[in-house]
Amino acid sequence: MTKDKSKKKQKITYTAKTADKYELYQLSVQSVEPDVKFLRRVYKKEFGQPARHMREDFCGTGLMTAYWIKRGPESTAEGFDIDPEPLAWGKARHFAKLGDAAERAVMHQADVREPSIKSPDVRCAQNFSYCVFKSRDEMLDYFKKVHADLANKGVFVMDIYGGPEAFQELEEETDIDEGFTYVWDQDDFSPVTHDARMYIHFRFEDGTEMAKAFIYQWRVWTIPELAELLDEAGFSRVDIYWEGTDEDGESGNGIYRKTRYGEPDISFVSYIVAIK
């Protein structure tokens, strides 16, 4: 599952032997510029002031965290991830080049249920990694800790994917402008438990493949389930933002609008915004 990209990028030659899986992931899955714009927009709309301190859960390489602090000297951030490998990769790739600005970000190798150093104005869990919490009790505990950790004027943002295709075993290919193919492989799904096993593969123009570059064991959650748990965790309001279209009627340009209904699409990516 990937978000549509609106900007074309310069094509580069990649092969299974030479490519770096974290670079490929960032190019094909992440879209930090529109994501950060969305975080800032919903926070300012709600509270009438800019968000200063951001926390990124399941941050991986910290690409979003690095982008956030580059926005200006008033911007600070924290990133949390339990895996040391992507954290080290991001430290070398993203933060080393930022100089003194890197001091405004703290990267934690820790469970996302651990508290922040400073209460964040906005906290996010992107790219569906929160689905690692498979039980209702686990997810509710996570949401309660998020709520307690946020500043008094705080917003929590998650992205979610759904639609009938989310509950199927399928393989979806997306050609990436840089010259490789991103493959989202829903290898196994249980309609009883919603437990699922997913892979990300990368295929290249020379015919080679980086198979199972990323492996996920998740529960496929739905919007009503998560919205009800956020409400139970103490959030004052939960809003859903649906992907919209631009002036030309084109979707996939990072345009999301609040909705109370949505659209019965076979596949979608939306935002869940919880207000403290």
C-alpha positions as CSV (number, residue, x, y, z in Angstrom):
1,M,0.0,0.0,0.0
2,T,1.5,3.4,-1.0
3,K,0.3,6.9,-1.2
4,D,0.2,8.5,-4.6
5,K,3.0,10.9,-5.4
6,S,2.3,14.2,-7.1
7,K,5.9,15.2,-8.0
8,K,8.1,13.6,-10.6
9,K,11.6,12.7,-9.5
10,Q,14.8,12.3,-11.5
11,K,15.3,8.7,-12.6
12,I,18.2,6.8,-11.1
13,T,19.5,3.3,-11.9
14,Y,18.8,0.7,-9.2
15,T,19.5,-3.0,-9.0
16,A,18.9,-5.6,-6.3
17,K,22.6,-5.8,-5.7
18,T,23.2,-2.0,-5.4
19,A,20.0,-0.6,-4.0
20,D,19.5,0.3,-0.3
21,K,16.1,-0.9,1.0
22,Y,15.6,2.2,3.3
23,E,16.2,4.6,0.4
24,L,13.7,2.6,-1.7
25,Y,11.2,2.6,1.1
26,Q,11.4,6.4,1.4
27,L,11.0,6.9,-2.3
28,S,8.0,4.6,-2.7
29,V,6.1,4.8,0.6
30,Q,6.9,8.1,2.4
31,S,5.6,11.5,1.5
32,V,6.9,13.7,4.3
33,E,6.3,17.1,2.7
34,P,2.5,16.8,2.3
35,D,2.3,14.8,5.6
36,V,4.0,17.6,7.6
37,K,1.9,20.2,5.8
38,F,-1.2,18.2,6.9
39,L,0.0,18.0,10.5
40,R,0.6,21.7,10.7
41,R,-2.7,22.6,8.9
42,V,-5.0,20.5,11.2
43,Y,-3.2,21.8,14.3
44,K,-3.4,25.4,13.4
45,K,-7.0,25.0,12.3
46,E,-7.9,23.5,15.7
47,F,-5.9,25.8,18.0
48,G,-5.2,28.9,16.0
49,Q,-1.4,28.7,16.5
50,P,1.4,26.8,14.9
51,A,2.6,23.5,16.3
52,R,6.1,23.6,17.6
53,H,7.0,20.2,19.0
54,M,6.3,17.1,17.0
55,R,6.7,13.4,17.9
56,E,6.9,10.7,15.3
57,D,6.1,7.2,16.5
58,F,7.5,4.2,14.6
59,C,9.8,6.7,13.0
60,G,12.2,4.3,11.3
61,T,14.9,6.4,9.6
62,G,13.4,9.6,11.1
63,L,12.8,11.2,7.6
64,M,9.7,13.1,8.8
65,T,11.4,14.1,12.1
66,A,14.4,15.6,10.1
67,Y,12.0,17.4,7.7
68,W,10.1,18.9,10.6
69,I,13.1,20.5,12.3
70,K,14.3,21.9,9.0
71,R,11.2,24.1,8.9
72,G,12.8,26.6,11.3
73,P,14.6,27.2,14.6
74,E,11.2,27.1,16.5
75,S,10.6,23.5,15.4
76,T,11.7,20.7,17.7
77,A,10.9,17.0,17.5
78,E,11.3,13.5,18.9
79,G,11.3,10.2,17.1
80,F,10.6,6.7,18.6
81,D,11.5,3.3,17.2
82,I,12.6,0.0,18.7
83,D,14.8,-1.0,15.7
84,P,18.4,0.4,16.0
85,E,19.2,-0.3,12.3
86,P,16.9,2.3,10.6
87,L,17.6,4.8,13.4
88,A,21.4,4.5,12.7
89,W,20.8,4.8,9.0
90,G,18.7,7.9,9.4
91,K,21.2,9.5,11.8
92,A,23.9,9.1,9.1
93,R,21.8,10.1,6.2
94,H,19.4,12.7,7.5
95,F,20.7,14.3,10.7
96,A,24.5,14.4,10.1
97,K,24.0,16.9,7.3
98,L,21.8,19.2,9.4
99,G,24.6,20.5,11.6
100,D,23.5,22.4,14.8
101,A,19.8,22.0,13.7
102,A,20.0,18.3,14.5
103,E,20.2,19.1,18.2
104,R,16.6,20.1,18.0
105,A,15.6,16.5,17.4
106,V,16.0,13.6,19.9
107,M,15.8,10.1,18.5
108,H,14.8,7.4,20.9
109,Q,15.5,3.7,20.5
110,A,12.5,2.8,22.6
111,D,8.9,1.5,22.6
112,V,6.4,4.0,21.3
113,R,4.5,3.6,24.6
114,E,7.3,5.3,26.4
115,P,6.8,9.0,27.3
116,S,8.3,12.0,25.5
117,I,10.9,14.3,27.0
118,K,8.6,17.2,26.2
119,S,4.9,17.0,25.7
120,P,4.3,17.2,21.9
121,D,1.8,19.6,20.3
122,V,1.3,17.0,17.5
123,R,2.1,13.3,17.6
124,C,1.8,11.0,14.6
125,A,1.9,7.3,13.7
126,Q,2.3,7.0,10.0
127,N,2.5,4.2,7.5
128,F,0.2,1.9,9.5
129,S,2.9,0.6,11.8
130,Y,0.6,0.9,14.8
131,C,-1.1,-2.2,13.4
132,V,1.5,-4.2,15.2
133,F,-0.8,-3.8,18.2
134,K,-3.2,-6.6,17.5
135,S,-5.5,-6.7,20.5
136,R,-8.1,-4.2,21.6
137,D,-6.4,-4.0,25.0
138,E,-3.0,-3.3,23.5
139,M,-4.3,-0.6,21.2
140,L,-6.3,1.1,23.9
141,D,-3.3,1.1,26.2
142,Y,-1.2,2.8,23.4
143,F,-3.9,5.4,22.8
144,K,-4.2,6.2,26.5
145,K,-0.5,6.7,26.7
146,V,-0.6,9.0,23.7
147,H,-3.4,11.0,25.2
148,A,-1.5,11.4,28.5
149,D,1.7,12.3,26.7
150,L,0.3,15.1,24.5
151,A,0.4,18.8,25.5
152,N,-3.0,20.2,26.7
153,K,-3.5,21.6,23.2
154,G,-2.6,18.4,21.4
155,V,-3.4,16.5,18.2
156,F,-2.7,12.8,17.4
157,V,-2.7,11.8,13.7
158,M,-2.7,8.4,12.2
159,D,-3.0,7.3,8.6
160,I,-5.1,4.2,7.8
161,Y,-5.8,2.1,4.8
162,G,-9.0,0.2,4.1
163,G,-11.6,-0.8,1.6
164,P,-12.5,-4.3,0.3
165,E,-9.0,-4.9,-1.1
166,A,-7.5,-4.5,2.4
167,F,-9.1,-7.8,3.4
168,Q,-7.8,-9.8,0.5
169,E,-4.7,-11.7,-0.4
170,L,-3.2,-9.7,-3.3
171,E,-0.1,-8.2,-4.8
172,E,-0.1,-4.6,-6.0
173,E,2.7,-3.1,-8.2
174,T,3.5,0.6,-8.4
175,D,6.1,1.9,-10.9
176,I,8.3,4.5,-9.1
177,D,9.7,7.4,-11.2
178,E,13.3,6.6,-10.1
179,G,13.3,3.4,-12.1
180,F,12.0,0.5,-10.0
181,T,8.8,-1.2,-9.0
182,Y,7.4,-1.1,-5.5
183,V,5.3,-4.3,-4.7
184,W,2.9,-4.4,-1.8
185,D,2.2,-8.1,-1.1
186,Q,-0.7,-9.0,1.2
187,D,0.4,-12.6,1.5
188,D,-2.0,-13.9,4.1
189,F,-5.2,-12.6,5.7
190,S,-7.6,-14.1,8.3
191,P,-11.2,-12.8,8.0
192,V,-11.8,-14.2,11.5
193,T,-9.0,-12.3,13.4
194,H,-8.0,-9.8,10.7
195,D,-4.4,-11.0,11.3
196,A,-2.3,-10.4,8.2
197,R,1.2,-11.0,6.9
198,M,2.5,-8.4,4.4
199,Y,5.7,-8.0,2.5
200,I,7.3,-5.2,0.5
201,H,9.3,-6.3,-2.5
202,F,11.3,-4.2,-4.9
203,R,11.8,-5.1,-8.6
204,F,14.2,-3.5,-10.9
205,E,14.5,-2.8,-14.6
206,D,17.4,-5.3,-15.0
207,G,15.1,-8.1,-14.0
208,T,16.4,-8.5,-10.4
209,E,14.3,-8.4,-7.3
210,M,14.8,-7.5,-3.6
211,A,12.2,-9.9,-2.2
212,K,10.7,-9.5,1.3
213,A,12.7,-6.3,1.9
214,F,10.2,-5.5,4.7
215,I,8.0,-8.0,6.5
216,Y,4.9,-7.1,8.6
217,Q,2.7,-9.1,10.9
218,W,-0.3,-6.9,11.5
219,R,-3.9,-6.7,12.4
220,V,-6.0,-4.9,9.8
221,W,-8.0,-2.4,11.8
222,T,-11.0,-0.4,10.6
223,I,-11.8,3.3,11.0
224,P,-14.8,2.7,13.4
225,E,-12.7,0.4,15.6
226,L,-9.9,2.9,16.0
227,A,-12.2,5.9,16.4
228,E,-14.1,4.2,19.2
229,L,-10.9,3.3,21.0
230,L,-9.6,6.8,20.7
231,D,-12.8,8.1,22.2
232,E,-12.5,5.6,25.0
233,A,-8.9,6.7,25.6
234,G,-10.1,10.2,26.4
235,F,-9.8,12.2,23.2
236,S,-12.4,14.9,23.0
237,R,-13.1,14.5,19.3
238,V,-12.0,12.2,16.4
239,D,-12.2,13.5,12.8
240,I,-11.7,11.5,9.6
241,Y,-10.0,13.2,6.6
242,W,-10.7,11.6,3.2
243,E,-8.6,11.9,0.1
244,G,-10.1,14.6,-2.2
245,T,-9.5,15.9,-5.7
246,D,-7.8,19.1,-7.0
247,E,-9.3,21.8,-9.3
248,D,-8.8,19.4,-12.2
249,G,-10.7,16.6,-10.5
250,E,-7.5,14.6,-10.0
251,S,-6.8,12.6,-6.8
252,G,-3.5,11.6,-5.4
253,N,-2.2,15.2,-4.8
254,G,-2.1,15.2,-1.1
255,I,-5.6,16.8,-0.7
256,Y,-7.5,15.5,2.3
257,R,-10.8,16.9,3.6
258,K,-12.8,16.2,6.7
259,T,-15.7,13.8,6.1
260,R,-18.5,12.2,8.1
261,Y,-19.2,9.5,5.5
262,G,-16.3,8.9,3.1
263,E,-16.6,7.0,-0.2
264,P,-17.1,3.3,-0.8
265,D,-13.8,2.9,-2.6
266,I,-12.3,-0.6,-3.0
267,S,-9.0,0.8,-1.6
268,F,-8.3,4.0,0.3
269,V,-5.8,5.8,2.5
270,S,-7.2,8.3,5.0
271,Y,-6.2,10.3,8.1
272,I,-7.6,9.8,11.6
273,V,-7.2,13.0,13.6
274,A,-7.8,12.8,17.4
275,I,-8.1,16.1,19.4
276,K,-7.1,16.0,23.1
